[in-house]
């Protein structure tokens, strides 16, 4: 980090607050993985015979664009609005 982010702070070990946030998000992500495949199968089953599987709000920003990319890569058919 070059210091341009005003909210950047370092802990006593020199680890930035953004790294701590990322670690928490990764831990949360790992905690939901066991139920993810079940949810995916349910979405695919519910979408059978329909034009779309999921609804996605697409702003054009990085987050929603990546969500769209991942949904399509997973074989889902999103309706974007």
Secondary structure, DSSP 8 states (H G I E B T S, - for coil): --S--TT--B-TTS-BHHHHHHHHHHHHHHHHHHHHHHHHHHHHHHHTTSS-SEEE---SSHHHHHHHHHHHHTT--EEE-
